[in-house]
Amino acid sequence: MLDSRRLRILLAVAEEKSFTAAAQRLSLTQSAVSQQMAALERETGVTLLTRTPYGVSLTEAGSMLAERSYRLLAEVSAVEAELLTVGDAKPQIRLGAFSTAGLELLPNALRAFRAAHPDVRVSLVSLPSGDITAPLWDGSIHALLTWEYSFAPQPLNRRLAQFRLPDDPLLAVLPADHPLAGRTEIALAELADEPWIARAHREPNENAYETMCRIAGFEPEISFRVDDYETLQGLVAARLGVSMAPALSLVQHRPDIVTRRISRPVFTRQVSALTLVDGQRIAPLAAFIDILRQTAAATS
């Protein structure tokens, strides 16, 4: 009989393409992951993984088992959640979220949800470095807060339900004494001759800042590429360049920078909550999404 825990480890290995990275994601040791995968191969009687000096990849049998495991574990997760709503155990929902949602949007929604549903336990789960929807498929989370740029919409898997939240506008970020700081809004092209500080992204948005500037009609000079919006704001404050940042990332106000609306072109992050289609029948999850949408609308 297949062990669901080993199937979850298989999916983490498939996503991370490494025993070490999968172990870090699952809070296990590398040897434990390797042992569990060896045990799974003994259970199934087939080779599931190809091990090389450069990482791990799935065999044909491994790919088939991984694809089936996403659906199997999602169904197990849905059954577990439903059992909690009819049994005497404390109901719970597990969430994954992009980092800037945790600055204001998510804490406000969680506070409101806890006040309305004190009997439901909510936990946050770290997202993988690869496909961030993977924890939905394997049952690690029940809902995922995510976003996509308005200029680069991504196709939605038909087995996912999408609940749109208010858009998160991108704002120009300037040093406080910048010549344009006194304006209420600016056109992006007015910053064409400035050095730029870009927020690093992973695929498919690794060139997002260049793309937005090109849409505005110029090629930006990227002086720095940083991993977080706090560093981005610090470099702007040091007068090392200008930038853009989504409004949700800028709740920590600083006197040494200003943010201004961009009048043209207008760019946004389109924010959504994703669940499996079957996840909509989980009562606590549906209630949380309702409160999340109300919270987002009130703060937009």
Sequence and secondary structure as in RCSB ss.txt:
>XXXX:A:sequence
MLDSRRLRILLAVAEEKSFTAAAQRLSLTQSAVSQQMAALERETGVTLLTRTPYGVSLTEAGSMLAERSYRLLAE
VSAVEAELLTVGDAKPQIRLGAFSTAGLELLPNALRAFRAAHPDVRVSLVSLPSGDITAPLWDGSIHALLTWEYS
FAPQPLNRRLAQFRLPDDPLLAVLPADHPLAGRTEIALAELADEPWIARAHREPNENAYETMCRIAGFEPEISFR
VDDYETLQGLVAARLGVSMAPALSLVQHRPDIVTRRISRPVFTRQVSALTLVDGQRIAPLAAFIDILRQTAAATS
>XXXX:A:secstr
   HHHHHHHHHHHHHTSHHHHHHHHT  HHHHHHHHHHHHHHHTS  EEEETTEEEE HHHHHHHHHHHHHHHH
HHHHHHHHHHHSSS  EEEEEE GGGGTTHHHHHHHHHHHH TT EEEE    SS TTHHHHTTS SEEEEEEET
TS     TTEEEEE   EEEEEEEETT TTTTSSEEEGGGGTTSEEEEE   TT TTHHHHHHHHTT   EEEEE
ESSHHHHHHHHHTTS BEEEEGGG  S  TTEEEEEEEES  EEEEEEEEEGGGGG HHHHHHHHHHHHHHHHH 
